[in-house]
Amino acid sequence: MSIQVRSASLTHFAEVAASCGLDARALVAEVGLPARCLHEPDLKVPARAVGRLLELAASRGREPAFGLRMAQSRRLSNLGPLGLMVRDQPTLRHALEALVSLIHVHNEALAVHVEQVGNLVVIREELLSEGADSVRQAAELAVGVTFRVLSIFMGAGWRPRLVCFSHRAPKDLSVHRRVFGDAVEFGHEFNGVVCNASSLDAPNPGADPVMARYARRLLEQGPRSRTLLSDQVRRLVVLLLPLGHCRVEVVAQHLGIDRRTVARRLAGEGTTFSELVDSLRSDLVARYIAEGAKPLSEVSALLGFSAASAFSRWHRQRFGSAARSRAAGKPLARGQERSLGRA
């Protein structure tokens, strides 16, 4: 079964498409999605098709900020019951914790990690991909929605310390500057938002704990199409790889079980931890090389390899060729020629 997402992720797609002179229904049909995904928010659709739709619309409409423009008018209600639960949390910190734990109900392709470093909080978002398809628009949409959630709590005039994107900057940054202010940068190792830790603990005067518990119960007891441990492991792996902490014992600790239980349950699902890691690495390396925004030495680190030689061996064993030969013909990032080495 493919990775699924609620069709609410396409909220405002038709409006932005129309402003770019595009026929939304024709584009939806072209990528194989049903027309009703534009007006039925709870329909589950393949995340890969949604990503292709966003990239197609951005290209045809010559709008590099297509996904971000979709995010500008989002409301918590677009997240369904998850939005209700987030809205009624006592603080923004609690709201983020709720998003982290249950975002997969809304979008199975998105993994979110929140980490406090001194007086800063880093909200990092990673997208699970299937193949080498670009996720540029999906990433900007996801970060834009997170920014909207933060702004709803903090007020319309609030600005983060930094907004990060891992892809290259577009030629025209006017939309990004209008939405985020000047603190937006590209070419980072992650997509996400950095803000002051003190912002997260301001009380939410409109919080309703009874409604929050009710919304959580709806989410936890409602029908789920994907309850496999392998899905949970994939979301953790994509977050842990760039941190260099992607080991089965670390994943087991996050899941609250031991590594033997992880191995046994994954075997029951017809896979292993190593196979899941290799599969995700294969998808990610294809995306990074296709984008051409990072030197291979940085790609190696983002895939969790401690040394370029280990990345080189893995790539040859996995694909039967050197990474640099695979990158041939792609525009190389500055300094990439020197970083290729024997990879």
DONU-73770 format. One record per residue (C-alpha): z, x, y; residue number from 1. Coordinates in Angstrom, 3 decimals. Each point is the difference from the previous one (the first is absolute). Layout:
<atoms>
Z/X/Y/NUM $
...
</atoms>
This chain:
<atoms>
0.000/0.000/0.000/1 $
-0.906/1.358/3.446/2 $
2.511/0.535/2.791/3 $
0.428/-3.303/1.841/4 $
0.841/-1.025/3.560/5 $
0.703/-3.353/1.642/6 $
-3.029/-1.224/1.916/7 $
2.326/-0.340/3.000/8 $
-0.870/3.679/0.478/9 $
-3.333/-1.306/1.377/10 $
1.658/-1.995/2.787/11 $
-2.144/0.295/3.165/12 $
-2.858/1.631/-1.933/13 $
-2.402/-2.806/0.910/14 $
0.940/0.128/3.688/15 $
-0.414/3.783/0.306/16 $
-3.243/-0.153/-1.992/17 $
-1.388/-2.676/2.329/18 $
0.894/2.092/3.057/19 $
-2.098/2.797/-1.540/20 $
-2.948/-2.334/-0.607/21 $
0.598/-0.204/-3.757/22 $
-0.070/-2.906/-2.456/23 $
3.376/0.150/-1.743/24 $
-0.979/-2.277/-2.884/25 $
-3.124/2.050/-0.744/26 $
2.003/3.232/-0.065/27 $
2.626/-1.539/-2.282/28 $
-2.714/-1.136/-2.402/29 $
-1.638/3.446/0.096/30 $
3.135/1.704/-1.374/31 $
0.517/-2.697/-2.623/32 $
2.947/-1.841/1.519/33 $
0.217/-3.822/0.089/34 $
-0.561/-1.635/3.396/35 $
3.343/-1.807/-0.251/36 $
1.837/3.336/0.336/37 $
-0.583/-0.378/3.754/38 $
2.148/-3.124/0.244/39 $
2.274/-0.044/-3.079/40 $
2.706/2.611/0.702/41 $
1.647/-0.074/-3.434/42 $
-3.140/0.725/-2.007/43 $
0.278/3.262/-1.965/44 $
-3.111/2.171/0.389/45 $
-0.891/3.581/-1.060/46 $
1.297/2.540/2.495/47 $
-3.051/2.211/-0.559/48 $
-2.350/-2.797/1.072/49 $
2.105/-0.635/3.104/50 $
-0.160/3.702/0.876/51 $
-3.780/0.023/-0.447/52 $
-0.286/-3.108/2.171/53 $
1.926/1.628/2.851/54 $
-2.064/3.198/-0.160/55 $
-3.240/-1.991/-0.133/56 $
0.971/-2.092/3.012/57 $
1.081/3.066/1.990/58 $
-3.317/1.700/-0.742/59 $
-2.277/-3.005/0.598/60 $
1.906/-1.033/3.112/61 $
0.215/3.559/1.316/62 $
3.714/-0.539/0.552/63 $
2.097/2.956/-1.265/64 $
3.207/-1.893/0.847/65 $
-0.939/-3.135/-1.980/66 $
3.131/0.009/-2.196/67 $
2.268/0.738/2.940/68 $
-1.477/-2.859/1.999/69 $
0.780/-2.341/-2.914/70 $
3.628/1.145/0.117/71 $
0.488/-0.608/3.724/72 $
0.745/-3.713/-0.268/73 $
1.875/-0.032/-3.313/74 $
3.177/-2.004/-0.357/75 $
2.795/0.185/-2.542/76 $
-1.236/-3.292/-1.429/77 $
-3.132/1.805/-1.205/78 $
2.253/1.767/-2.536/79 $
0.954/-3.343/-1.560/80 $
3.552/-0.244/-1.461/81 $
0.376/3.761/0.544/82 $
-0.419/-0.604/3.731/83 $
2.763/-2.608/-0.065/84 $
2.353/2.397/-1.733/85 $
-0.820/2.830/2.417/86 $
0.424/-2.246/3.044/87 $
3.558/-0.977/-0.926/88 $
1.421/3.444/-0.779/89 $
3.036/1.034/2.106/90 $
-1.625/3.228/1.249/91 $
-3.394/1.672/0.005/92 $
1.301/2.490/-2.562/93 $
0.724/-2.861/-2.398/94 $
-3.436/-1.450/0.743/95 $
-1.698/3.278/-0.936/96 $
2.046/0.228/-3.192/97 $
-1.211/-3.486/-0.914/98 $
-3.608/1.012/0.664/99 $
0.315/3.130/-2.127/100 $
1.462/-1.848/-2.967/101 $
-2.361/-2.987/-0.009/102 $
-3.222/0.976/1.796/103 $
-1.789/0.004/-3.385/104 $
0.320/-3.798/-0.075/105 $
-2.305/-0.113/3.025/106 $
-2.114/3.092/-0.666/107 $
0.042/1.841/-3.324/108 $
-2.085/2.840/1.471/109 $
2.583/0.939/2.635/110 $
3.069/2.170/-0.529/111 $
2.517/0.523/2.822/112 $
2.692/2.653/0.328/113 $
2.625/0.182/2.761/114 $
1.813/3.287/0.629/115 $
2.441/1.016/2.726/116 $
-0.279/3.570/1.274/117 $
2.680/0.706/2.584/118 $
-0.351/-2.564/2.767/119 $
-3.502/-1.008/-1.111/120 $
-1.207/-2.454/-2.634/121 $
-3.329/0.563/-1.753/122 $
-1.719/-3.078/-1.440/123 $
-2.659/1.377/-2.334/124 $
-2.683/-2.206/-1.553/125 $
-2.259/0.941/-2.887/126 $
-2.871/-2.023/-1.434/127 $
-0.771/-0.034/-3.697/128 $
-3.737/0.431/-0.409/129 $
-2.364/-0.623/-2.877/130 $
-2.731/2.605/0.308/131 $
-1.215/1.911/3.049/132 $
-0.418/-3.009/2.303/133 $
1.108/0.635/3.568/134 $
3.262/-1.716/0.971/135 $
-0.192/0.884/3.694/136 $
-0.141/-3.605/1.238/137 $
2.585/-1.195/-2.520/138 $
2.349/2.801/1.077/139 $
-0.368/-0.865/3.684/140 $
0.523/-3.681/-0.798/141 $
3.186/0.781/-1.976/142 $
1.458/2.276/2.679/143 $
-1.003/-2.506/2.682/144 $
1.838/-2.802/-1.817/145 $
3.102/2.198/-0.388/146 $
-0.133/0.723/3.725/147 $
-0.224/-3.747/0.658/148 $
3.077/-0.657/-2.172/149 $
1.947/2.663/1.893/150 $
-1.159/-1.420/3.345/151 $
1.119/-3.494/-0.963/152 $
3.530/1.335/-0.441/153 $
-0.027/2.491/2.895/154 $
-2.020/-1.919/2.595/155 $
-3.588/0.129/1.213/156 $
0.603/3.047/2.212/157 $
1.421/2.154/-2.793/158 $
-1.894/3.158/-0.959/159 $
0.588/2.315/-2.975/160 $
0.506/3.747/0.302/161 $
-3.183/0.613/-1.952/162 $
-2.659/-1.850/-2.006/163 $
-1.702/2.150/-2.639/164 $
-3.286/-0.335/-1.866/165 $
-1.253/2.354/-2.678/166 $
-3.694/-0.528/0.771/167 $
-2.060/1.437/2.823/168 $
0.152/-1.498/3.473/169 $
-2.837/-2.328/1.040/170 $
-2.070/0.911/3.044/171 $
1.384/-2.957/1.939/172 $
3.814/-0.213/0.058/173 $
0.270/-2.824/2.537/174 $
1.266/-2.617/-2.473/175 $
2.499/2.404/-1.572/176 $
1.346/0.980/3.419/177 $
0.233/-3.629/1.094/178 $
1.959/-0.986/-3.107/179 $
2.222/3.040/-0.556/180 $
0.040/1.781/3.350/181 $
-0.680/3.736/0.196/182 $
2.165/0.973/-2.983/183 $
-2.701/-0.322/-2.663/184 $
-1.333/2.978/-1.937/185 $
-2.512/0.550/-2.798/186 $
-0.376/2.495/-2.826/187 $
3.626/-0.311/-1.134/188 $
1.131/0.245/-3.609/189 $
0.989/-3.684/-0.007/190 $
-0.649/-3.363/1.623/191 $
2.980/-1.529/1.717/192 $
2.350/-0.437/2.935/193 $
2.775/2.223/1.352/194 $
2.707/-1.601/2.131/195 $
3.547/0.589/1.206/196 $
2.647/-0.688/-2.631/197 $
2.139/-1.793/2.590/198 $
-2.723/-2.652/0.313/199 $
0.581/-1.094/-3.593/200 $
3.636/-1.007/0.424/201 $
-0.266/-2.376/2.949/202 $
1.273/-3.440/-1.121/203 $
-2.458/-2.833/-0.485/204 $
1.569/-3.000/1.805/205 $
-2.361/-2.442/-1.694/206 $
0.833/1.085/-3.550/207 $
0.731/-2.770/-2.482/208 $
1.603/1.442/-3.161/209 $
-0.332/-3.290/-1.876/210 $
-3.751/-0.131/0.612/211 $
-0.295/3.698/-0.897/212 $
1.676/-0.593/-3.375/213 $
-2.178/-3.046/-0.610/214 $
-3.187/1.949/0.762/215 $
1.056/2.851/-2.284/216 $
0.680/-2.478/-2.799/217 $
-3.487/-1.456/0.460/218 $
-1.527/3.470/-0.232/219 $
2.039/1.143/-2.974/220 $
-0.325/-3.208/-2.010/221 $
-3.575/-0.882/0.910/222 $
-2.962/0.651/-2.312/223 $
-1.038/3.626/-0.276/224 $
-3.296/1.132/-1.365/225 $
1.040/3.628/-0.428/226 $
3.433/1.000/-1.328/227 $
-0.980/3.123/-1.909/228 $
2.103/3.122/0.337/229 $
-3.223/1.976/0.450/230 $
-0.602/-1.868/3.285/231 $
3.433/1.015/1.276/232 $
-0.554/3.587/-1.114/233 $
-3.376/0.180/1.760/234 $
1.564/-1.119/3.295/235 $
2.711/2.634/-0.315/236 $
-2.415/2.750/-1.035/237 $
-2.274/-0.514/3.007/238 $
3.038/0.383/2.277/239 $
1.550/2.974/-1.804/240 $
-3.125/2.121/-0.523/241 $
-0.325/1.322/3.579/242 $
3.748/0.692/0.083/243 $
-0.248/2.263/-3.050/244 $
2.589/-2.112/-1.844/245 $
-2.243/-1.781/-2.487/246 $
1.868/0.598/-3.248/247 $
0.774/-2.554/-2.645/248 $
3.751/0.471/0.398/249 $
-0.266/-0.692/3.754/250 $
-2.055/-3.134/-0.629/251 $
2.503/-1.118/-2.640/252 $
2.850/0.478/2.487/253 $
-1.806/-2.170/2.577/254 $
-0.453/-2.681/-2.667/255 $
3.630/0.187/-1.101/256 $
-0.824/0.919/-3.612/257 $
-0.234/3.247/-1.988/258 $
-3.185/1.970/-0.680/259 $
-0.050/-0.957/-3.684/260 $
-0.048/-3.664/0.942/261 $
-2.865/0.681/2.397/262 $
-1.957/1.745/-2.755/263 $
0.715/-2.720/-2.551/264 $
-0.957/-2.884/2.278/265 $
-3.149/1.713/1.242/266 $
-1.008/0.686/-3.598/267 $
0.416/-3.712/-0.656/268 $
-2.482/-0.616/2.812/269 $
-2.458/2.453/-1.502/270 $
0.435/2.886/2.427/271 $
2.168/3.006/0.879/272 $
1.512/1.400/3.155/273 $
-2.436/2.936/-0.024/274 $
-2.988/-2.325/-0.373/275 $
1.129/-2.089/2.978/276 $
0.496/3.107/2.149/277 $
-3.396/1.436/-0.993/278 $
-1.721/-3.314/0.712/279 $
1.530/-0.257/3.467/280 $
-0.789/3.628/0.765/281 $
-3.611/-0.597/-1.036/282 $
-0.314/-2.975/2.352/283 $
1.703/1.818/2.860/284 $
-1.965/3.248/-0.294/285 $
-3.241/-2.001/0.010/286 $
1.104/-1.755/3.193/287 $
1.145/3.198/1.739/288 $
-3.207/1.879/-0.827/289 $
-2.171/-2.949/1.038/290 $
1.793/-0.189/3.364/291 $
-0.322/3.770/0.517/292 $
2.863/-0.041/2.519/293 $
2.312/2.465/-1.741/294 $
-0.339/3.537/-1.381/295 $
0.319/0.204/-3.781/296 $
3.237/1.951/0.332/297 $
1.529/-3.040/1.700/298 $
-1.556/-2.359/-2.553/299 $
1.640/2.077/-2.727/300 $
3.438/-0.449/1.615/301 $
-0.523/-3.732/0.586/302 $
-0.751/-0.397/-3.713/303 $
3.327/1.611/-0.845/304 $
-1.202/3.417/-1.164/305 $
2.285/2.900/0.869/306 $
-2.886/2.492/0.013/307 $
-3.751/-0.128/0.602/308 $
-0.587/1.649/-3.381/309 $
1.718/-2.914/-1.767/310 $
-2.191/-2.450/1.903/311 $
-3.079/2.037/-0.918/312 $
0.856/-0.040/-3.729/313 $
0.741/-3.727/0.060/314 $
-3.255/-0.812/1.785/315 $
-2.086/2.045/-2.446/316 $
1.723/-1.571/-3.009/317 $
-0.294/-3.502/1.437/318 $
-3.557/0.126/1.363/319 $
-1.577/3.091/-1.548/320 $
-0.806/1.560/3.365/321 $
1.600/1.791/2.927/322 $
1.321/-2.083/2.884/323 $
-2.028/1.941/2.541/324 $
-3.252/-0.718/-1.823/325 $
0.911/-3.682/0.062/326 $
0.567/0.235/3.737/327 $
-3.403/1.625/0.537/328 $
-2.107/-1.970/2.417/329 $
3.052/-1.559/1.677/330 $
0.902/1.037/3.553/331 $
2.802/2.529/-0.387/332 $
3.156/-0.250/2.038/333 $
0.784/2.915/2.302/334 $
1.259/2.928/-2.063/335 $
-0.978/-1.595/-3.306/336 $
-2.493/2.760/-0.802/337 $
2.829/2.528/-0.066/338 $
2.308/-2.284/-1.994/339 $
-2.416/-0.678/-2.830/340 $
0.706/3.260/-1.782/341 $
-0.667/-0.496/-3.686/342 $
0.856/-3.707/0.000/343 $
</atoms>
